[in-house]
Amino acid sequence: MIFGLLVVIGLLVIRFSNKSPDLPTSVTLPDGAKAVTFTQGPDWYAVVTKDDVILIFDRMTGELRQSVAIK
């Protein structure tokens, strides 16, 4: 029973210690834009600016895919 508990704890430690977020090295924002928050998906990342605009970038190229104004 103790061995089983040690195996479960070991597996949990291994599972959660290998996950590190794959963050972009740099993000180029349009002139005057100031980042407030950042989020990411499997093939994109998004930056919300101080002007309430969501900028969605392609993860592979870093190109701006879409810009969404928050009303």
N, C-alpha and C positions, 0 to 999 in steps of 0.2 A: 504494500500500500504506500509506503514511504517512497519506494522507487518510482511508482506511478505518478505520485505528486511531483517528484523532482523532474520527471520527463515532461509533464505538462508545463511546469514553470520554465524549463529550458526551451521548449518549443515557443512559448509566448515571448520570451526574451529574444530568441532568434528572429521570430516573425516581425516584431516591432522595431528591432534595432537596425534592420537592413533598409528600411524605408526612409529615404531622404528626398525632399521635393526637388524636382528638376527645374530650377529657376533659370530664366534667361540671364546672360551675363550683363547685358545692358538693354535699356528701353529708350528709344528716341521718341520723345513727345513733340507734337507741333509747337511752334513758337508761342510762348506765353502760357502754355498749359502747365498746371501744377498738379501732381498726383496726390490723391487722397487715399485710395485703396487699390489693391491688386488682387486678382483671382485668376485661376487658370483651369483649363480643361485639357483633354487629351491632345488636341492639335492646335490649341489657341491659348492666348492669355489676354486678360482685359485689365485696363486701368481706368478708374473713375477719376475724373479731374475735378478741381475745385469749382469749375463752371458747370457742374452737373452734366457732363458728357461722358458716355462710356465709349472708350476706344478699344476695339477688338483687333488684336494682332495675330498674324499667322505665326505659329511656334517655329516652323522650319526656316522661314525667310525673314521674319521680323517685320514684314510689310503690314501696313494698316489694312485690315479687311473691311471693317465697318465702323461707323461712328453713329452713336445713338444719343440723341438729346433727351434728357429726362425733364418732363414737364411737371 
